[in-house]
Amino acid sequence: MSGLDGIDGVARRLAWPRPLAALAAFLRYELAAFPGRGNVTMRCVLGSAIVIVASMTLQVPELAVSLIAVFFVTQANIVLTRMIALNLVIGTTCAIACTIGLYALTFDYPLLRIIAASAIFFCSTYLMRAVTKFGLVFFLVSLIVIYAQSFGDLTDNAEQLVRNCLWVWSAVNYAVALSLIINTLFLPAEPERQLRAAMQRQLATAHARLAALIDVHAPAVRIGSLDLERGALSLQKLLRFSTMRHRYSNEDASTRLACVTAVSRIFEAAAVLPDHAVAHGAGQIDTIRAVQDELVSLDHALGDDAQWLRWSTPVHAPISTSIPAVDAMQRALNALADAMRSAVAPTPPNDAAAGAAAAKPAKPAKPAKPAIATIATIATKAAARSAVLEPDVFANPRYARFSLRTLLSVLICYVFYNAVNWPGIHTIMLTCLVVALPSLGASSRHGVLRISGALIGSALALFMVAFVIPQLESVTGLLLMSLPVIALGAWVSAGSERISYAGIQIMFTFALALLESFSPPSDLTEIRDRIVGILLGVGVATYIQMSMWPEGEADALRAQLASVLRKIAALARIEAEAVLTGPRATDAPEVVATWATLADCETVLARVALEPDWREGETARITLLSQTVLAQSRTLLVAIEAFHHEAMAGASAGASMGRAAKFQSDVADALERYASQLAAEPPAATTPAPLDPGGLHAAPTGAVGVAAGVADEEALERHARRINEALAGLPRWSAGERADGEFASAG
């Protein structure tokens, strides 16, 4: 035993420190493969290879700029690709035109040139923040105009400066055109195809969960709350991109939305299925297998371009299995079949138009179609409509403050590197603009990603210069050296926004060091100078943003958390009404909207966690409390849906479900009270008191009624206890207080 204790002690001493272990877990999650990531990487590598060969063969300068254009244009689907390509062309054209015009008017007057460039920069950054639809255009204008001033101080040859500007325009736009061709003809990523593949993956998971109910040897498949959130949001996002790609009729839009809604409900029901085999009766097993067959049929229809919008299932009354989630799947499949049949209902022939018109007033209404068509129309309009200007574009002082902060940091860096006569650190100016984002947390994250990517790219470039370049003799060798690094950058950039910019920076820093000239690099000081410029730029930009009108998101995060809880409360009220009056068509959109708000809160929380704060421990306290509220909100959403499935199963069996609806309304009241306390100024939220599930008991009559009633009550009480546990987990949140002991220990 002493030997084992010694081994355990050594293992503990050799274990990674907690920050390193957390970093390793973060990287393992963010760098993991997911559907579509390999496709994006392959398109980036293919486009980069063609650009490298073309630029080296034809001696087109600014190869690194061409490569970054390839990375920007290569997106997850063709809709995003075309939108960004258009913005890049417009942005570079406007930027180069402004730069050449500025040189033509002010080249002989340096002070006037800097003042004019500063004015253009201020206006561009203002519009970059206020005009959401064309933010990339104004970002490029501000970036190129201010960066061009660093070259105006190095030479008095105006013609050469203009030629350099035109070469930049050529390098960007030929790479954009090439990337558009590659993304359209080779490995195209169509949103509708991605949507159907995502639905097929969710159906396969639901099928595997059903298999575990009737086969003890079936592999265990789990669906967590995060899986539910990502699944619902991915389907809605791909549906939106699909409607942007194609102009669907109302009937086509309604059937697509009905299919997405049904698959989301099936996936959600699969998440609350029991983990082990519980079906014993022959009737239960037959019903579960019938549901599996319908899932397989729908999966096959989704794989057929011509049939997936015409899928149908035999009309039959749903058979209760006493497993509420299975019954919920049956209801979702039957609702989808009804919607599909309504969408493909035959229309009168043209030669009978008069008779059809005469009979039109007496035509019966199609069941469930109007609600679905209305929702589809709203979704299509929302996808096609995006505001060009923010509503408060001329009234909100934050836009001007943001522009002034960014301009001040850029000018400080410009004066500094000219004063020390160190032109190699010109990246200091670019960094100030690149990390200029609306919030402190977003800027801090962008700065960390820029530094990390630059360090990795520079280290790889130094390794290649020392050990690989002396062995190269042809363009083939250059490709073999460059493409693995480009593939690494593409893989990282295809990830989430928490790491994607680091991938672009890895590729760009590597390309600047090795591919910028048409001969092997010999001056390694350029790599050092770029890193120094990036580090200084991040430091200056962060200091200015913290000193002048700092914009944190902690208060906005509290308001968003309160909004999440209110949405969950509204969903509970809708479902309480559905138990009494029947399911409503707005149920599924409410669930998706709640998951979307949860995802927005997670994004904001990731930025708040990186916000620098002068008060020691304050950011950590807010982060911990917010993480707790988010975790309990996910648990509540899943538990409330499971309770609703159980209540609907009882309602279909004829039981009186007024008590279940009353409990759902009480949950909604508790959540609304907590949300109001959380959103107050200052916050004074207290943990909700546990609800009494005793009201779920009833007194059924008859032996069969007693047995069925007891089973239903036990299931409802079990889900009610889960809801109470989630409510009890909502933390006490007061202004200026430290987290309770349990939260402090959890951190």
KOLMI-637671 format. One line per 10 residues: their letters; for each residue x, y, z of C-alpha. Coordinates in Angstrom, 1 decimal. Last residue first. Layout:
N
A) X/Y/Z | ... $
// end
This chain:
747
GASAFEGDAR) -14.1/28.4/-9.2 | -16.3/25.7/-7.6 | -14.9/26.6/-4.2 | -15.9/30.2/-4.6 | -19.3/29.2/-5.8 | -19.9/26.9/-2.9 | -18.7/29.5/-0.5 | -21.1/32.2/-1.7 | -19.8/34.6/-4.4 | -18.6/37.9/-3.1 $
EGASWRPLGA) -21.0/40.7/-2.8 | -20.7/44.1/-4.6 | -24.2/44.0/-6.2 | -26.3/41.0/-5.2 | -26.8/37.7/-7.0 | -28.1/34.7/-5.0 | -27.5/31.7/-7.3 | -30.0/29.6/-9.3 | -29.3/26.0/-8.2 | -32.6/25.8/-6.2 $
LAENIRRAHR) -34.5/26.4/-9.4 | -32.6/23.5/-11.0 | -33.4/21.2/-8.1 | -37.0/22.2/-8.2 | -37.3/21.4/-11.9 | -35.7/18.0/-11.3 | -38.2/17.4/-8.5 | -41.0/18.3/-10.9 | -39.7/15.7/-13.4 | -39.9/13.0/-10.7 $
ELAEEDAVGA) -43.3/14.2/-9.5 | -44.6/14.0/-13.1 | -43.4/10.4/-13.4 | -44.8/9.4/-10.0 | -48.1/11.1/-10.8 | -48.5/9.3/-14.2 | -47.7/5.9/-12.6 | -50.2/6.5/-9.7 | -52.9/7.6/-12.1 | -52.5/4.6/-14.3 $
AVGVAGTPAA) -52.7/2.2/-11.4 | -55.6/4.1/-9.7 | -57.5/4.4/-13.0 | -57.2/0.7/-13.7 | -58.5/-0.1/-10.3 | -61.4/2.4/-10.5 | -61.4/6.0/-9.6 | -58.5/8.4/-9.6 | -57.8/10.6/-6.6 | -55.3/13.2/-7.5 $
HLGGPDLPAP) -51.7/14.1/-6.7 | -49.9/16.8/-8.7 | -50.6/19.3/-5.9 | -47.9/17.6/-3.9 | -45.2/19.0/-6.2 | -44.7/22.0/-3.8 | -42.3/24.5/-5.4 | -38.9/25.2/-3.9 | -38.2/28.9/-3.0 | -36.4/30.8/-5.7 $
TTAAPPEAAL) -32.8/31.8/-4.9 | -32.5/35.5/-4.3 | -31.8/38.2/-6.9 | -30.9/41.7/-5.7 | -29.3/43.4/-8.7 | -28.6/47.1/-8.3 | -30.4/48.2/-10.5 | -32.9/45.4/-11.2 | -32.4/42.8/-14.0 | -31.7/40.0/-11.5 $
QSAYRELADA) -34.7/40.8/-9.3 | -37.0/40.8/-12.4 | -35.5/37.5/-13.6 | -36.0/35.9/-10.2 | -39.7/37.0/-10.1 | -40.2/35.8/-13.7 | -38.7/32.4/-13.0 | -40.9/31.9/-9.9 | -44.0/32.8/-11.9 | -43.1/30.5/-14.8 $
VDSQFKAARG) -42.6/27.6/-12.4 | -46.0/28.3/-10.8 | -47.6/28.3/-14.2 | -46.0/24.9/-14.9 | -47.4/23.6/-11.6 | -50.9/24.8/-12.4 | -50.7/23.1/-15.8 | -49.8/19.8/-14.1 | -52.7/20.2/-11.7 | -55.1/20.9/-14.5 $
MSAGASAGAM) -54.1/17.7/-16.2 | -57.2/15.6/-15.8 | -56.4/12.2/-17.3 | -57.7/11.3/-20.7 | -54.7/9.2/-21.9 | -53.8/12.0/-24.3 | -53.6/14.4/-21.3 | -51.3/12.1/-19.4 | -49.0/11.9/-22.4 | -49.1/15.7/-22.7 $
AEHHFAEIAV) -48.1/16.0/-19.0 | -45.1/13.6/-19.5 | -44.0/15.6/-22.6 | -44.4/18.8/-20.6 | -42.3/17.6/-17.7 | -39.6/16.6/-20.1 | -39.7/20.1/-21.7 | -39.6/21.8/-18.3 | -36.6/19.6/-17.4 | -34.7/20.5/-20.6 $
LLTRSQALVT) -35.3/24.2/-20.1 | -34.5/24.1/-16.4 | -31.2/22.3/-17.0 | -30.2/24.8/-19.6 | -31.2/27.7/-17.3 | -29.3/26.1/-14.4 | -26.1/26.1/-16.5 | -26.6/29.6/-17.7 | -27.3/30.9/-14.1 | -24.2/29.2/-12.8 $
QSLLTIRATE) -22.0/30.5/-15.6 | -23.3/34.0/-14.9 | -22.4/33.7/-11.2 | -18.9/32.5/-12.0 | -18.3/35.1/-14.7 | -19.6/37.9/-12.4 | -17.3/36.7/-9.6 | -14.2/36.3/-11.8 | -14.7/39.8/-13.3 | -14.9/41.3/-9.8 $
GERWDPELAV) -11.9/39.4/-8.4 | -9.7/42.4/-8.0 | -11.4/45.7/-9.1 | -9.3/47.3/-11.9 | -11.0/45.2/-14.5 | -9.8/43.6/-17.7 | -12.6/41.9/-19.6 | -11.7/38.3/-20.6 | -14.6/36.6/-18.8 | -17.0/39.3/-20.2 $
RALVTECDAL) -16.1/38.1/-23.7 | -17.0/34.4/-23.1 | -20.1/35.6/-21.2 | -21.3/37.5/-24.3 | -21.1/34.4/-26.4 | -22.7/32.3/-23.8 | -25.5/34.8/-23.5 | -26.1/34.7/-27.3 | -26.3/30.9/-27.1 | -29.0/31.1/-24.4 $
TAWTAVVEPA) -30.9/33.6/-26.5 | -30.8/31.1/-29.4 | -31.9/28.3/-27.1 | -34.9/30.3/-26.1 | -35.8/31.2/-29.7 | -35.6/27.5/-30.6 | -38.0/26.6/-27.8 | -40.4/29.4/-28.7 | -40.3/28.3/-32.4 | -41.3/24.8/-31.3 $
DTARPGTLVA) -44.4/25.8/-29.3 | -45.8/28.3/-31.7 | -47.9/25.7/-33.5 | -49.9/25.0/-30.4 | -50.6/21.7/-28.6 | -54.0/21.1/-27.0 | -56.3/23.1/-24.7 | -55.3/22.1/-21.2 | -51.8/20.8/-21.7 | -51.2/23.4/-24.4 $
EAEIRALAAI) -52.0/26.2/-21.9 | -49.3/24.9/-19.5 | -47.0/24.6/-22.5 | -47.5/28.3/-23.4 | -46.9/29.3/-19.7 | -43.7/27.2/-19.5 | -42.5/28.8/-22.7 | -43.1/32.3/-21.3 | -41.1/31.3/-18.2 | -38.2/30.0/-20.3 $
KRLVSALQAR) -38.3/33.3/-22.3 | -38.3/35.2/-19.0 | -35.3/33.3/-17.8 | -33.4/34.0/-21.0 | -34.3/37.7/-20.8 | -32.9/37.9/-17.3 | -29.7/36.4/-18.5 | -29.6/39.0/-21.3 | -30.1/41.8/-18.7 | -27.3/40.4/-16.6 $
LADAEGEPWM) -25.0/40.2/-19.6 | -25.8/43.9/-20.5 | -24.5/44.8/-17.0 | -21.3/42.8/-17.5 | -20.7/44.0/-21.1 | -17.9/46.5/-20.6 | -17.2/49.6/-22.7 | -14.4/51.7/-21.3 | -14.9/55.4/-22.0 | -11.2/56.3/-22.2 $
SMQIYTAVGV) -8.7/54.5/-19.9 | -9.5/50.9/-20.5 | -9.7/51.3/-24.3 | -6.5/53.4/-24.3 | -4.6/50.8/-22.3 | -5.8/47.9/-24.4 | -4.9/49.7/-27.7 | -1.4/50.5/-26.4 | -0.6/47.0/-25.2 | -2.0/45.3/-28.3 $
GLLIGVIRDR) 0.0/47.6/-30.5 | 3.2/47.0/-28.5 | 2.9/43.3/-28.8 | 2.0/43.4/-32.5 | 4.9/45.8/-33.3 | 7.4/43.6/-31.4 | 6.2/40.5/-33.3 | 6.6/42.3/-36.6 | 10.0/43.5/-35.7 | 11.2/40.0/-34.8 $
IETLDSPPSF) 10.0/38.6/-38.2 | 11.6/41.5/-40.0 | 14.9/40.8/-38.1 | 15.2/37.5/-39.9 | 16.7/39.1/-43.1 | 17.6/36.3/-45.6 | 14.3/35.3/-47.2 | 14.5/33.0/-50.3 | 13.6/34.9/-53.4 | 10.3/36.1/-55.0 $
SELLALAFTF) 9.4/38.1/-51.9 | 6.4/38.0/-49.6 | 6.3/34.3/-49.3 | 8.5/33.5/-46.3 | 7.9/36.1/-43.5 | 4.7/37.6/-44.7 | 3.3/34.1/-45.5 | 4.0/32.8/-42.0 | 2.5/35.9/-40.3 | -0.6/35.6/-42.6 $
MIQIGAYSIR) -1.1/31.8/-42.0 | -0.8/32.0/-38.3 | -2.9/35.2/-38.1 | -5.8/33.6/-40.1 | -5.7/30.6/-37.7 | -5.6/32.9/-34.6 | -8.8/34.6/-36.0 | -10.8/31.4/-35.7 | -10.1/30.7/-32.1 | -13.1/31.9/-30.0 $
ESGASVWAGL) -15.0/32.6/-33.2 | -15.5/28.9/-33.6 | -13.5/26.7/-35.9 | -12.7/27.2/-39.6 | -9.8/29.5/-38.8 | -8.1/26.7/-36.9 | -8.3/24.2/-39.8 | -7.3/26.9/-42.3 | -4.2/27.9/-40.3 | -3.1/24.3/-40.0 $
AIVPLSMLLL) -3.8/23.8/-43.8 | -1.7/26.9/-44.5 | 1.1/25.5/-42.4 | 0.9/22.1/-44.3 | 0.7/24.0/-47.6 | 3.8/26.1/-47.2 | 6.7/23.6/-47.3 | 5.3/21.2/-49.8 | 4.2/24.2/-51.9 | 7.8/25.6/-51.8 $
GTVSELQPIV) 9.2/22.2/-52.7 | 6.9/22.1/-55.8 | 7.9/25.7/-56.7 | 11.5/24.4/-57.1 | 14.9/23.9/-55.5 | 14.3/23.8/-51.7 | 16.9/22.3/-49.3 | 18.1/25.6/-47.9 | 14.5/26.5/-47.3 | 13.8/23.6/-44.9 $
FAVMFLALAS) 16.1/23.8/-41.8 | 16.7/27.4/-40.7 | 14.2/29.3/-42.8 | 11.5/26.7/-42.2 | 12.1/26.8/-38.4 | 12.0/30.6/-38.4 | 8.7/30.6/-40.3 | 7.1/28.0/-37.9 | 8.1/30.2/-35.0 | 6.8/33.3/-36.7 $
GILAGSIRLV) 3.4/31.6/-37.4 | 3.1/30.4/-33.8 | 4.0/33.7/-32.3 | 1.7/35.6/-34.7 | -1.2/33.3/-34.0 | -0.8/33.7/-30.3 | -0.4/37.5/-30.4 | -3.4/37.9/-32.7 | -5.5/35.5/-30.6 | -4.7/37.3/-27.4 $
GHRSSAGLSP) -5.5/40.7/-29.0 | -8.8/39.4/-30.4 | -9.7/38.1/-26.9 | -8.8/41.4/-25.3 | -10.8/43.4/-27.8 | -13.9/41.1/-27.4 | -13.6/41.5/-23.6 | -13.2/45.2/-23.7 | -16.3/45.7/-25.9 | -16.9/47.4/-29.3 $
LAVVLCTLMI) -13.9/46.0/-31.1 | -10.6/47.6/-31.9 | -8.2/44.6/-31.9 | -7.6/44.9/-35.7 | -7.4/48.7/-35.6 | -4.6/48.9/-32.9 | -2.9/45.9/-34.5 | -2.5/47.7/-37.9 | -0.7/50.6/-36.3 | 1.8/48.4/-34.4 $
THIGPWNVAN) 2.3/46.3/-37.5 | 4.6/49.2/-38.6 | 7.3/47.7/-36.3 | 9.9/47.5/-39.1 | 9.8/51.3/-39.5 | 11.9/51.9/-36.4 | 12.9/55.5/-36.5 | 12.3/56.0/-32.7 | 10.1/59.0/-33.4 | 8.5/57.4/-36.5 $
YFVYCILVSL) 7.6/54.3/-34.4 | 6.1/56.4/-31.6 | 4.2/59.0/-33.7 | 2.4/56.3/-35.6 | 1.7/54.3/-32.4 | 0.1/57.4/-30.7 | -1.8/58.1/-33.9 | -3.3/54.5/-34.0 | -4.3/54.7/-30.3 | -5.9/58.1/-30.8 $
LTRLSFRAYR) -7.8/56.9/-33.9 | -9.2/53.8/-32.1 | -10.3/55.8/-29.0 | -11.9/58.5/-31.2 | -13.8/55.9/-33.3 | -15.1/54.1/-30.3 | -16.1/57.4/-28.6 | -18.0/58.5/-31.8 | -19.9/55.2/-31.9 | -20.6/55.3/-28.2 $
PNAFVDPELV) -22.3/58.7/-28.4 | -25.5/57.1/-29.6 | -27.7/59.7/-31.4 | -26.6/59.6/-35.0 | -26.6/55.8/-35.6 | -29.3/55.2/-33.0 | -31.4/52.8/-35.2 | -28.3/51.0/-36.5 | -28.0/51.5/-40.2 | -28.3/48.9/-43.0 $
ASRAAAKTAI) -31.0/46.9/-41.2 | -31.3/43.3/-42.3 | -34.2/41.9/-44.2 | -33.8/38.7/-46.3 | -33.5/36.3/-43.3 | -36.3/38.1/-41.4 | -38.5/38.0/-44.4 | -38.0/34.2/-44.8 | -38.6/33.6/-41.1 | -41.8/35.6/-41.1 $
TAITAIAPKA) -43.1/33.8/-44.2 | -42.2/30.5/-42.6 | -44.1/31.4/-39.4 | -47.1/32.4/-41.4 | -47.0/29.3/-43.5 | -46.8/27.1/-40.4 | -49.8/28.9/-38.8 | -51.8/28.8/-42.0 | -51.1/25.1/-42.7 | -52.3/23.5/-39.5 $
PKAPKAPKAA) -55.4/22.1/-41.1 | -56.3/23.3/-44.5 | -59.5/25.4/-44.5 | -62.5/23.9/-46.2 | -63.4/25.3/-49.7 | -66.9/26.8/-49.7 | -65.8/30.2/-50.9 | -63.6/28.6/-53.6 | -66.4/26.7/-55.4 | -67.1/29.4/-57.9 $
AAGAAADNPP) -63.4/30.0/-58.5 | -62.9/26.3/-59.0 | -65.7/26.1/-61.5 | -64.3/29.0/-63.5 | -60.8/27.6/-63.3 | -61.8/24.2/-64.7 | -59.6/24.4/-67.8 | -56.6/25.3/-65.6 | -56.8/22.2/-63.5 | -57.8/22.4/-59.8 $
TPAVASRMAD) -54.9/22.2/-57.3 | -53.6/18.9/-55.8 | -52.5/18.9/-52.1 | -48.7/19.0/-52.0 | -48.3/21.4/-49.1 | -51.3/20.0/-47.1 | -49.8/16.5/-47.3 | -46.4/17.7/-46.1 | -48.0/19.6/-43.2 | -50.0/16.5/-42.1 $
ALANLARQMA) -46.9/14.3/-42.4 | -45.0/16.8/-40.2 | -47.7/16.8/-37.6 | -47.7/13.0/-37.6 | -44.0/12.9/-37.1 | -44.0/15.4/-34.3 | -46.9/13.6/-32.5 | -45.1/10.3/-32.8 | -41.9/11.8/-31.4 | -43.9/13.2/-28.4 $
DVAPISTSIP) -45.3/9.7/-27.8 | -41.8/8.4/-27.7 | -40.8/11.1/-25.2 | -43.8/10.3/-23.0 | -43.0/6.6/-22.6 | -46.4/5.2/-21.6 | -46.4/3.7/-25.1 | -49.5/5.5/-26.3 | -50.5/4.6/-29.9 | -51.0/7.6/-32.2 $
AHVPTSWRLW) -54.0/7.3/-34.5 | -53.0/6.3/-38.0 | -52.4/7.9/-41.4 | -49.5/6.2/-43.1 | -46.4/8.4/-43.3 | -45.5/11.1/-45.8 | -42.5/12.6/-47.4 | -43.1/14.9/-50.3 | -40.5/17.6/-49.4 | -37.7/15.0/-49.2 $
QADDGLAHDL) -38.7/13.3/-52.4 | -36.9/15.0/-55.3 | -33.5/15.7/-53.7 | -33.4/12.3/-52.0 | -31.3/12.1/-48.9 | -33.9/13.7/-46.8 | -36.4/11.0/-47.9 | -34.0/8.3/-46.7 | -33.9/10.0/-43.2 | -37.7/10.3/-43.2 $
SVLEDQVARI) -38.1/6.6/-43.9 | -35.5/5.8/-41.2 | -37.4/7.9/-38.7 | -40.7/6.3/-39.7 | -39.1/2.9/-39.2 | -37.9/3.9/-35.8 | -41.4/5.1/-34.8 | -42.7/1.7/-35.9 | -40.0/0.0/-33.9 | -41.1/2.0/-30.8 $
TDIQGAGHAV) -44.7/1.0/-31.4 | -43.9/-2.7/-31.8 | -41.8/-2.6/-28.6 | -44.6/-1.0/-26.6 | -47.2/-3.4/-27.9 | -45.0/-6.4/-27.1 | -44.6/-5.3/-23.5 | -41.1/-4.8/-22.1 | -39.9/-1.3/-23.0 | -37.6/0.1/-20.4 $
AHDPLVAAAE) -34.1/-0.5/-21.9 | -31.7/2.0/-20.5 | -30.9/5.7/-20.9 | -34.5/6.8/-20.6 | -35.6/9.2/-23.3 | -35.2/12.9/-22.4 | -32.7/13.8/-25.2 | -34.8/11.8/-27.8 | -37.7/14.3/-27.2 | -35.4/17.2/-28.1 $
FIRSVATVCA) -34.2/15.4/-31.2 | -37.7/14.7/-32.3 | -38.8/18.2/-31.6 | -35.9/19.6/-33.7 | -36.7/17.2/-36.5 | -40.3/18.3/-36.5 | -39.4/22.0/-36.6 | -36.9/21.6/-39.4 | -39.5/19.6/-41.4 | -42.2/22.2/-40.8 $
LRTSADENSY) -39.8/25.0/-41.7 | -39.0/23.3/-45.0 | -42.7/22.6/-45.7 | -43.6/26.2/-45.0 | -40.8/27.6/-47.2 | -41.9/25.4/-50.1 | -45.5/26.4/-49.8 | -44.7/30.1/-49.4 | -42.6/29.9/-52.6 | -38.8/29.7/-52.1 $
RHRMTSFRLL) -36.3/32.3/-53.2 | -33.1/30.3/-53.0 | -29.7/31.2/-51.4 | -31.2/33.5/-48.7 | -33.8/30.9/-47.8 | -31.0/28.3/-47.5 | -29.0/30.6/-45.3 | -32.0/30.9/-42.9 | -32.6/27.2/-42.9 | -28.9/26.7/-42.1 $
KQLSLAGREL) -29.1/29.0/-39.1 | -32.3/27.4/-37.9 | -30.9/23.9/-38.1 | -27.6/24.9/-36.4 | -29.5/26.7/-33.6 | -31.6/23.6/-32.7 | -28.6/21.2/-32.8 | -26.3/23.6/-30.9 | -28.8/24.0/-28.0 | -29.8/20.4/-27.9 $
DLSGIRVAPA) -26.1/19.3/-27.9 | -25.4/21.8/-25.1 | -28.3/20.3/-23.1 | -26.8/16.8/-23.4 | -27.7/14.0/-25.8 | -26.3/10.6/-24.8 | -25.8/7.5/-27.0 | -25.3/4.1/-25.3 | -24.6/1.3/-27.7 | -27.4/-1.3/-28.0 $
HVDILAALRA) -26.9/-4.4/-25.9 | -29.9/-3.8/-23.7 | -32.1/-3.6/-26.7 | -35.6/-2.2/-26.6 | -35.0/1.3/-25.1 | -31.4/1.6/-26.4 | -32.8/1.4/-30.0 | -34.8/4.5/-29.4 | -31.6/6.4/-28.5 | -29.9/5.2/-31.7 $
HATALQRQMA) -32.9/6.3/-33.8 | -32.7/9.8/-32.1 | -29.0/10.0/-33.0 | -29.7/9.0/-36.6 | -32.5/11.6/-36.8 | -30.1/14.3/-35.6 | -27.5/13.3/-38.1 | -30.1/13.3/-40.9 | -31.2/16.8/-39.9 | -27.6/18.1/-40.2 $
ARLQREPEAP) -27.3/16.5/-43.6 | -30.5/18.1/-44.8 | -29.3/21.5/-43.7 | -25.9/21.1/-45.2 | -27.5/20.2/-48.5 | -29.8/23.2/-48.3 | -26.8/25.5/-47.4 | -24.8/24.4/-50.5 | -21.1/23.8/-49.7 | -19.4/23.5/-53.1 $
LFLTNIILSL) -16.4/21.1/-53.2 | -15.1/22.5/-56.5 | -17.3/24.6/-58.8 | -18.7/27.4/-56.7 | -16.1/27.6/-53.9 | -13.2/27.3/-56.4 | -14.7/29.9/-58.8 | -15.3/32.3/-55.9 | -11.8/31.8/-54.6 | -10.3/32.7/-57.9 $
AVAYNVASWV) -12.3/35.9/-58.1 | -11.3/36.9/-54.6 | -7.7/36.1/-55.3 | -7.8/38.2/-58.4 | -9.4/41.0/-56.3 | -6.9/41.1/-53.5 | -3.7/41.0/-55.5 | -5.0/43.4/-58.1 | -6.0/46.0/-55.5 | -2.7/45.6/-53.7 $
WLCNRVLQEA) -0.9/46.0/-57.0 | -2.8/49.3/-57.6 | -1.6/50.6/-54.2 | 2.0/49.7/-55.0 | 1.8/51.4/-58.3 | 0.4/54.6/-56.6 | 3.3/54.5/-54.1 | 5.8/54.0/-57.0 | 4.4/57.1/-58.7 | 4.7/59.2/-55.6 $
NDTLDGFSQA) 8.4/58.6/-55.2 | 9.3/60.6/-52.1 | 9.9/57.5/-50.0 | 9.6/56.2/-46.5 | 7.1/58.6/-45.0 | 4.4/57.7/-47.6 | 4.8/54.1/-46.7 | 3.5/54.5/-43.2 | 0.6/56.5/-44.5 | -0.7/53.5/-46.5 $
YIVILSVLFF) -1.6/51.8/-43.2 | -4.1/54.6/-42.4 | -5.9/54.3/-45.7 | -5.7/50.5/-46.0 | -7.2/49.8/-42.6 | -9.8/52.5/-42.5 | -11.1/51.5/-46.0 | -10.9/47.8/-45.2 | -12.9/48.2/-42.0 | -15.4/50.4/-43.9 $
VLGFKTVARM) -16.2/47.5/-46.3 | -16.2/44.9/-43.6 | -18.9/46.8/-41.6 | -21.2/46.9/-44.7 | -24.3/45.4/-43.2 | -23.7/46.6/-39.6 | -23.5/50.3/-40.5 | -22.9/51.9/-37.1 | -19.6/50.3/-36.0 | -17.9/50.3/-39.3 $
LYTSCFFIAS) -19.5/53.7/-40.0 | -17.6/55.3/-37.1 | -14.4/53.4/-38.0 | -14.7/54.8/-41.6 | -15.5/58.4/-40.4 | -12.5/58.4/-38.0 | -10.1/56.9/-40.6 | -11.2/59.4/-43.3 | -10.5/62.2/-40.8 | -7.2/60.7/-39.8 $
AAIIRLLPYD) -6.1/60.4/-43.4 | -7.0/64.0/-44.0 | -5.0/65.1/-40.9 | -2.0/62.8/-41.8 | -1.9/64.2/-45.4 | -2.2/67.8/-44.2 | 0.8/67.3/-41.9 | 2.8/65.6/-44.7 | 2.1/68.3/-47.3 | 3.7/67.2/-50.6 $
FTLAYLGITC) 1.5/64.1/-50.9 | -1.7/65.9/-50.0 | -4.0/66.0/-53.1 | -2.7/63.1/-55.2 | -1.7/60.9/-52.2 | -5.2/61.3/-50.7 | -6.9/60.5/-54.1 | -4.7/57.4/-54.3 | -5.6/56.3/-50.8 | -9.4/57.0/-51.2 $
AIACTTGIVL) -9.5/55.0/-54.5 | -7.5/52.2/-52.9 | -10.0/52.0/-50.0 | -13.1/52.2/-52.2 | -11.9/49.4/-54.4 | -10.7/47.3/-51.5 | -14.0/47.6/-49.7 | -16.2/47.0/-52.8 | -14.3/43.9/-53.8 | -14.1/42.6/-50.2 $
NLAIMRTLVI) -17.8/43.2/-49.5 | -18.7/41.3/-52.7 | -16.5/38.4/-51.7 | -18.0/38.4/-48.2 | -21.6/38.1/-49.5 | -20.6/35.5/-52.1 | -18.8/33.2/-49.6 | -21.5/33.6/-46.9 | -24.1/32.3/-49.4 | -21.8/29.6/-50.8 $
NAQTVFFVAI) -21.4/27.9/-47.4 | -18.9/27.6/-44.5 | -16.7/30.3/-45.8 | -13.8/30.7/-48.2 | -13.8/34.4/-49.0 | -11.8/35.5/-45.9 | -9.2/32.8/-46.3 | -8.6/33.5/-50.0 | -8.3/37.2/-49.3 | -5.7/36.3/-46.6 $
LSVALEPVQL) -3.8/34.5/-49.3 | -3.9/37.4/-51.7 | -2.6/39.7/-49.0 | 0.3/37.3/-48.3 | 1.1/37.3/-52.0 | 1.6/41.0/-52.0 | 3.4/41.1/-55.4 | 2.4/39.3/-58.6 | 5.5/37.7/-60.0 | 3.6/35.8/-62.8 $
TMSAVIVIAS) 5.0/32.4/-61.7 | 5.2/33.2/-58.0 | 1.7/34.8/-57.9 | 0.1/32.0/-60.0 | 1.7/29.1/-58.0 | 0.9/30.7/-54.7 | -2.6/31.5/-55.7 | -3.3/28.0/-56.9 | -2.0/26.5/-53.7 | -4.0/29.0/-51.6 $
GLVCRMTVNG) -7.2/28.1/-53.3 | -6.7/24.4/-52.8 | -5.7/24.8/-49.2 | -8.7/27.0/-48.4 | -11.1/24.7/-50.2 | -9.7/21.7/-48.3 | -9.9/23.4/-45.0 | -13.6/24.4/-45.6 | -14.4/20.8/-46.5 | -12.6/19.5/-43.4 $
RGPFAALEYR) -14.6/21.7/-41.2 | -17.9/20.7/-42.7 | -19.1/18.2/-40.1 | -17.0/18.6/-36.9 | -13.4/17.8/-36.2 | -11.9/18.7/-32.8 | -9.7/21.8/-32.6 | -12.0/23.8/-30.2 | -12.6/20.9/-27.8 | -9.0/19.7/-27.6 $
LFAALAALPR) -7.8/23.3/-27.3 | -10.2/24.1/-24.4 | -9.2/20.8/-22.6 | -5.5/21.6/-23.0 | -6.1/25.2/-21.7 | -8.0/23.9/-18.7 | -5.2/21.4/-17.9 | -2.6/24.2/-18.3 | -4.6/26.5/-16.0 | -5.0/23.6/-13.4 $
PWALRRAVGD) -1.4/22.8/-13.2 | -0.5/19.5/-15.0 | 0.0/16.5/-12.8 | 3.6/15.5/-11.9 | 3.1/16.2/-8.2 | -0.2/14.3/-8.2 | 1.4/11.4/-10.0 | 4.3/11.3/-7.6 | 1.9/11.2/-4.7 | -0.1/8.4/-6.3 $
IGDLGSM) 3.0/6.4/-6.9 | 4.0/6.8/-3.3 | 0.6/5.7/-2.1 | 0.9/2.7/-4.3 | 4.3/1.8/-2.7 | 2.8/2.4/0.8 | 0.0/0.0/0.0 $
// end
